[in-house]
Amino acid sequence: GYSASTVSFALKNVGVTTGTATGYLTNGSNGTAAQSPVAVSGGAFSASVPARSLVTYRIVASGG
């Protein structure tokens, strides 16, 4: 899209309820740039995706 979007993700059937999600931004200016991690809580997280970009998330569970 032409503007940033906030998106929510539910991590169903993967066994992760808490942890972090680190986004890797890809767009015309970035090959694959790591973004600040966001908290995963209750098996879900929300993040902002910049305009005209793709973000791939790496999920790491807490405690194990």
Order of alpha helices (4+ residues) and beta strands (2+ residues): beta-beta-beta-beta-beta-beta
